[in-house]
Amino acid sequence: MNIILILLQSLDGYIAKDENDDLSWGTKEDKQFFRDKTKEIGTMVMGRKTFESMPPKAFSNRHSIVLTRDPVQYKGYINNHGTVEFFSGAPEDLVENLEGRDIKTVALIGGGGVNTAFLEAGLVTELYITIAPVILGSGIKGLGGDQNTYFNLVETWQLSTNEVVLHYSI
Ligand SMILES: NC(=O)c1ccc[n+]([C@@H]2O[C@H](COP(=O)([O-])OP(=O)(O)OC[C@H]3O[C@@H](n4cnc5c(N)ncnc54)[C@H](OP(=O)(O)O)[C@@H]3O)[C@@H](O)[C@H]2O)c1
């Protein structure tokens, strides 16, 4: 299974100042890259807090899976822009579930909580990290865990005047 982690982070390694951060320190070019890449992949996996931080139209034309320990709270939830489902379980359980449905590639779009859970389980196969030219000073970390996981650099490119993207694979 290919699990492709996509994130925008500051120079000092934060993905948000706090849970209410609207990520306005990111650029329109990064938002476009995120939209294009996730539409190409087709399925997005995210944590419940990330889901809550996104407007409904951000799920358009994609299949989304939200990890929450309390999926019942979303019973009857309908998104008019795209298919959204709620899943409770460990990363390994989700992978087994997806493989049972013949879904072979997903975009893991954060936040730090679920990214870390998938990294600790050794399930992330690729990373696209946009580096924003800003120091936030404090906030939410996007990557965590205490494992020594090394990735290979596949490519880098300049996304906008002051931003680069780093693409790694396992
Ligand atoms: N810059 C970026 O690229 C980027 C990307 C994504 C998000 N963000 C920002 O990051 C913030 C949210 O990140 P976050 O780390 O606080 O939360 P998160 O990872 O989005 O969500 C955490 C929640 O996911 C659920 N969950 C289910 N299984 C889990 C597991 N095995 N491990 C961890 N969580 C699990 C839990 O929901 P329940 O409490 O419902 O059980 C948990 O509270 C927001 O501010 C968002 O704007 C930034």
Ligand as a Chemical Component Dictionary entry (heavy atoms), coordinates in Angstrom:
data_LIG
# 
_chem_comp.id                   LIG 
_chem_comp.type                 NON-POLYMER 
_chem_comp.pdbx_formal_charge   0 
_chem_comp.three_letter_code    LIG 
# 
loop_
_chem_comp_atom.comp_id 
_chem_comp_atom.atom_id 
_chem_comp_atom.alt_atom_id 
_chem_comp_atom.type_symbol 
_chem_comp_atom.charge 
_chem_comp_atom.model_Cartn_x 
_chem_comp_atom.model_Cartn_y 
_chem_comp_atom.model_Cartn_z 
_chem_comp_atom.pdbx_ordinal 
LIG N1  N1  N 0  0.248   22.511 7.471  1  
LIG C1  C1  C 0  -0.319  21.362 7.125  2  
LIG O1  O1  O 0  0.078   20.718 6.152  3  
LIG C2  C2  C 0  -1.441  20.795 7.956  4  
LIG C3  C3  C 0  -2.022  19.589 7.568  5  
LIG C4  C4  C 0  -3.045  19.067 8.350  6  
LIG C5  C5  C 0  -3.448  19.738 9.492  7  
LIG N2  N2  N 1  -2.869  20.894 9.841  8  
LIG C6  C6  C 0  -3.262  21.569 11.082 9  
LIG O2  O2  O 0  -3.008  20.683 12.163 10 
LIG C7  C7  C 0  -3.986  20.841 13.176 11 
LIG C8  C8  C 0  -4.577  19.483 13.532 12 
LIG O3  O3  O 0  -3.524  18.552 13.800 13 
LIG P1  P1  P 0  -3.490  17.668 15.121 14 
LIG O4  O4  O 0  -2.213  16.913 15.153 15 
LIG O5  O5  O -1 -3.813  18.553 16.276 16 
LIG O6  O6  O 0  -4.739  16.681 14.941 17 
LIG P2  P2  P 0  -5.114  15.560 13.831 18 
LIG O7  O7  O 0  -3.977  14.609 13.656 19 
LIG O8  O8  O 0  -5.667  16.207 12.624 20 
LIG O9  O9  O 0  -6.339  14.841 14.555 21 
LIG C9  C9  C 0  -6.145  14.105 15.754 22 
LIG C10 C10 C 0  -7.390  13.311 15.999 23 
LIG O10 O10 O 0  -7.457  12.220 15.086 24 
LIG C11 C11 C 0  -8.129  11.130 15.701 25 
LIG N3  N3  N 0  -7.339  9.885  15.684 26 
LIG C12 C12 C 0  -7.823  8.670  15.382 27 
LIG N4  N4  N 0  -6.902  7.727  15.452 28 
LIG C13 C13 C 0  -5.783  8.347  15.799 29 
LIG C14 C14 C 0  -4.493  7.855  16.025 30 
LIG N5  N5  N 0  -4.151  6.551  15.887 31 
LIG N6  N6  N 0  -3.544  8.737  16.391 32 
LIG C15 C15 C 0  -3.866  10.044 16.524 33 
LIG N7  N7  N 0  -5.100  10.567 16.309 34 
LIG C16 C16 C 0  -6.058  9.701  15.950 35 
LIG C17 C17 C 0  -8.463  11.583 17.111 36 
LIG O11 O11 O 0  -9.763  12.140 16.972 37 
LIG P3  P3  P 0  -10.893 12.008 18.119 38 
LIG O12 O12 O 0  -10.483 13.008 19.155 39 
LIG O13 O13 O 0  -12.165 12.347 17.409 40 
LIG O14 O14 O 0  -10.865 10.593 18.619 41 
LIG C18 C18 C 0  -7.474  12.688 17.375 42 
LIG O15 O15 O 0  -7.929  13.611 18.360 43 
LIG C19 C19 C 0  -5.010  21.819 12.624 44 
LIG O16 O16 O 0  -4.718  23.096 13.155 45 
LIG C20 C20 C 0  -4.749  21.851 11.131 46 
LIG O17 O17 O 0  -5.024  23.129 10.576 47 
LIG C21 C21 C 0  -1.872  21.451 9.093  48 
# 
loop_
_chem_comp_bond.comp_id 
_chem_comp_bond.atom_id_1 
_chem_comp_bond.atom_id_2 
_chem_comp_bond.value_order 
_chem_comp_bond.pdbx_ordinal 
LIG N1  C1  SING 1  
LIG C1  O1  DOUB 2  
LIG C1  C2  SING 3  
LIG C2  C3  SING 4  
LIG C2  C21 DOUB 5  
LIG C3  C4  DOUB 6  
LIG C4  C5  SING 7  
LIG C5  N2  DOUB 8  
LIG N2  C6  SING 9  
LIG N2  C21 SING 10 
LIG C6  O2  SING 11 
LIG C6  C20 SING 12 
LIG O2  C7  SING 13 
LIG C7  C8  SING 14 
LIG C7  C19 SING 15 
LIG C8  O3  SING 16 
LIG O3  P1  SING 17 
LIG P1  O4  DOUB 18 
LIG P1  O5  SING 19 
LIG P1  O6  SING 20 
LIG O6  P2  SING 21 
LIG P2  O7  DOUB 22 
LIG P2  O8  SING 23 
LIG P2  O9  SING 24 
LIG O9  C9  SING 25 
LIG C9  C10 SING 26 
LIG C10 O10 SING 27 
LIG C10 C18 SING 28 
LIG O10 C11 SING 29 
LIG C11 N3  SING 30 
LIG C11 C17 SING 31 
LIG N3  C12 SING 32 
LIG N3  C16 SING 33 
LIG C12 N4  DOUB 34 
LIG N4  C13 SING 35 
LIG C13 C14 SING 36 
LIG C13 C16 DOUB 37 
LIG C14 N5  SING 38 
LIG C14 N6  DOUB 39 
LIG N6  C15 SING 40 
LIG C15 N7  DOUB 41 
LIG N7  C16 SING 42 
LIG C17 O11 SING 43 
LIG C17 C18 SING 44 
LIG O11 P3  SING 45 
LIG P3  O12 DOUB 46 
LIG P3  O13 SING 47 
LIG P3  O14 SING 48 
LIG C18 O15 SING 49 
LIG C19 O16 SING 50 
LIG C19 C20 SING 51 
LIG C20 O17 SING 52 
# 
